[in-house]
Each structure stands twice: as C-alpha cells, then as structure tokens.
C-alpha cells in the first residue's frame, strides 16, 4: 500500500510539473508573437475607424499589466489558469472562460466519445484478428483498417454530407437544432445534442479505430507466441480464459498507456471536421484564434485546457496500469 501511495504521489508531481512546463511554453509562444496584446487590440480599433495615439497604447499596456516582468506575468497567468481564469480575449475583449462556456466541454466530450467508440470496436476486433486463422476474415479486417487509415476524416465527412444531402435532403451539420441552439441546457436539448453528435463522433473515431485495430492485432500476435503462453497451455489453460488472462492482459497495457496520445490526435483532427460540419465548439474557436484574429490569449487557453485534459488522462491510465501490473509501480521507485 505504501509503495502504491508513493507511486501515485510521484506520478501526481510529474503531472503538475508537466503542466507547469507546458504553461511556460504556451505563455512564451504567446509572448513571442510580434506585437503584444495592447498593440493588436489598438490595431483592431484602428480598423474600426478610431484614432489611436502612442499614449493610448502605453495606457492599455499598463492596464493589461504588460509592463510587469516576464516571469511575474507568467506566474500570475498560470496561477489564474489553474483556477480556471484565463483573463480576457485580446481581440474580442470578452472573458475567455465565459467565451468558451460549454464549447470546450463539448469538444472534449466529442473527442472522448470518439476514443471510447474506437476502442470498443478495436479491442475485440483486434484480438479476434490476431487469433483467427480465417484468411478471408483477416484480409477483410486488414482492408477495413487500411481504408480507415487511408481515408482522411475530413474527406469522410464530406462524403457523408454529400450522400445525406443528395438522398435525404439533410446536410447533417451542426450540433443542435435551431430551437435548441441558444437555449439553456435541458433534457430535451441533451437528447437533441445526442441526435446530432453521433456523426462527428463516428467521423473522429474512424481513423482512430483503424489505427487501434492494427495496434491491438500486432501486440496480441506478438504476445501469443511467447513462452509464458505456451507454458500456460501446457498447464491446461485454454480458450477465452487463456487469451484474457495472459496475452490480452499484457498486450492491452500499452493500449491503455496511449489513451492520452490518441485523445490528442483526435482533438487535432476536430477543428477541420468542425469547419466542415459547422460545429460550434472549441476546435473552431482555436482555428479562428490562430488563423483569423491572431488572438493568442484565447488560443493559449484552449491549448492549455487540452494539455491539462491529456495530462489528467495519462495520470489516470498510469494509476490503472499500476493496479493491473505491480511491475509498473515498482519500476518508478528503482
């Protein structure tokens, strides 16, 4: 028990250290963009016809605290970020936490649902593909997985939208019906959300499923041929009990450990899919902040929240692996 507590404390400390390091990198990138927030906002006001002087820029810089030392500003930013306060958007002049609202939760929910969808299919299918001697089934599964890896998610989204528009007269865009778009959350709105959310979940999980099937199949095939499996068979262990107790248990450990990586990959694909399906969530906001408005404060907040989610998932998976395999919690203490 003491060993497990030490392992958990060590992993928690590493998670916090990772977040601090990422926050420093994100904040530094925000600072390296030509022109600070005051200059970008003043430039934006100029496009609206306002007459701006150098004194106005300096006054805005003082108001935003940009005249303070770099480290002091980073410490303040990261302290507020850990409390969920990212300040105001540089261009929109709105509180970022309010601006994001439910958008980041929706984005994270879609990504997590796509991840669960991918592994609910990939794990049993990958295990079956590894143990099956049916060449037709194996070749069919290999074809499906190759197709999933070769066909980009955005192209799949366009194909489904085109098919639905031509044959059903419905483009399947958006996450809510018109009557629920600006309404407060309720059970009816949640049901309406589920009716629309299945498509982005399926599209985001498309390539993730194909990749996971290949991974599970390769790991299982490698484990099945090892001596400890042969020794278990010699002791009379066979069938599903043999698979789940020995090769599957060891093969799935790397899969669990890669959940954070897969979540990041799915979220990276979300902005493009969001633009095609006209989804109002954090992925589209990130594209707007980086490519259109150059709002680094908003982009930095979204990136930090995503990183925090990934670090949290990695921490949870480390704990799960330590519970499943005592060797994991022993390794970090050596």
Secondary structure in CASP SS format (residue, H / E / C, confidence):
PFRMAT SS
TARGET T0000
AUTHOR 0000-0000-0000
METHOD secondary structure of the structure
MODEL  1
X C 1.00
X H 1.00
X H 1.00
X H 1.00
X H 1.00
X H 1.00
X H 1.00
X H 1.00
X H 1.00
X H 1.00
X H 1.00
X H 1.00
X H 1.00
X H 1.00
X H 1.00
X H 1.00
X H 1.00
X H 1.00
X H 1.00
X H 1.00
X H 1.00
X H 1.00
X H 1.00
X H 1.00
X H 1.00
X H 1.00
X H 1.00
X H 1.00
X H 1.00
X H 1.00
X H 1.00
X H 1.00
X C 1.00
X C 1.00
X C 1.00
X C 1.00
X H 1.00
X H 1.00
X H 1.00
X H 1.00
X H 1.00
X H 1.00
X H 1.00
X H 1.00
X H 1.00
X H 1.00
X H 1.00
X C 1.00
X C 1.00
X C 1.00
X C 1.00
X C 1.00
X C 1.00
X H 1.00
X H 1.00
X H 1.00
X H 1.00
X H 1.00
X H 1.00
X H 1.00
X H 1.00
X H 1.00
X H 1.00
X C 1.00
X C 1.00
X C 1.00
X C 1.00
X C 1.00
X C 1.00
X H 1.00
X H 1.00
X H 1.00
X H 1.00
X H 1.00
X H 1.00
X H 1.00
X H 1.00
X H 1.00
X H 1.00
X H 1.00
X H 1.00
X H 1.00
X C 1.00
X C 1.00
X C 1.00
X C 1.00
X C 1.00
X E 1.00
X C 1.00
X C 1.00
X C 1.00
X C 1.00
X C 1.00
X C 1.00
X E 1.00
X H 1.00
X H 1.00
X H 1.00
X H 1.00
X H 1.00
X C 1.00
X C 1.00
X H 1.00
X H 1.00
X H 1.00
X H 1.00
X H 1.00
X H 1.00
X H 1.00
X H 1.00
X H 1.00
X H 1.00
X H 1.00
X H 1.00
X H 1.00
X H 1.00
X H 1.00
X H 1.00
X H 1.00
X H 1.00
X H 1.00
X H 1.00
X H 1.00
X H 1.00
X H 1.00
X H 1.00
X H 1.00
X H 1.00
X H 1.00
X H 1.00
X H 1.00
X C 1.00
X C 1.00
X C 1.00
X H 1.00
X H 1.00
X H 1.00
X H 1.00
X H 1.00
X H 1.00
X H 1.00
X H 1.00
X H 1.00
X H 1.00
X H 1.00
X H 1.00
X H 1.00
X H 1.00
X H 1.00
X H 1.00
X C 1.00
X C 1.00
X H 1.00
X H 1.00
X H 1.00
X H 1.00
X H 1.00
X H 1.00
X H 1.00
X H 1.00
X H 1.00
X H 1.00
X H 1.00
X H 1.00
X H 1.00
X H 1.00
X H 1.00
X H 1.00
X C 1.00
X C 1.00
X C 1.00
X C 1.00
X C 1.00
X C 1.00
X C 1.00
X C 1.00
X C 1.00
X H 1.00
X H 1.00
X H 1.00
X C 1.00
X C 1.00
X C 1.00
X C 1.00
X C 1.00
X C 1.00
X H 1.00
X H 1.00
X H 1.00
X H 1.00
X H 1.00
X H 1.00
X H 1.00
X H 1.00
X H 1.00
X H 1.00
X H 1.00
X H 1.00
X H 1.00
X H 1.00
X H 1.00
X H 1.00
X H 1.00
X H 1.00
X H 1.00
X H 1.00
X H 1.00
X H 1.00
X H 1.00
X H 1.00
X H 1.00
X H 1.00
X H 1.00
X H 1.00
X H 1.00
X H 1.00
X H 1.00
X H 1.00
X H 1.00
X H 1.00
X H 1.00
X H 1.00
X H 1.00
X H 1.00
X C 1.00
X C 1.00
X H 1.00
X H 1.00
X H 1.00
X H 1.00
X H 1.00
X H 1.00
X H 1.00
X H 1.00
X C 1.00
X C 1.00
X C 1.00
X C 1.00
X H 1.00
X H 1.00
X H 1.00
X H 1.00
X H 1.00
X H 1.00
X H 1.00
X H 1.00
X H 1.00
X H 1.00
X H 1.00
X H 1.00
X H 1.00
X H 1.00
X H 1.00
X H 1.00
X H 1.00
X H 1.00
X H 1.00
X C 1.00
X H 1.00
X H 1.00
X H 1.00
X H 1.00
X H 1.00
X H 1.00
X H 1.00
X H 1.00
X H 1.00
X H 1.00
X H 1.00
X H 1.00
X H 1.00
X H 1.00
X H 1.00
X H 1.00
X H 1.00
X H 1.00
X H 1.00
X C 1.00
X C 1.00
X C 1.00
X C 1.00
X H 1.00
X H 1.00
X H 1.00
X H 1.00
X H 1.00
X H 1.00
X H 1.00
X H 1.00
X H 1.00
X H 1.00
X H 1.00
X C 1.00
X C 1.00
X C 1.00
X H 1.00
X H 1.00
X H 1.00
X H 1.00
X H 1.00
X H 1.00
X H 1.00
X H 1.00
X H 1.00
X H 1.00
X H 1.00
X H 1.00
X H 1.00
X H 1.00
X H 1.00
X H 1.00
X H 1.00
X H 1.00
X H 1.00
X H 1.00
X H 1.00
X H 1.00
X H 1.00
X H 1.00
X H 1.00
X H 1.00
X H 1.00
X H 1.00
X H 1.00
X C 1.00
X H 1.00
X H 1.00
X H 1.00
X H 1.00
X H 1.00
X H 1.00
X C 1.00
X C 1.00
X C 1.00
END
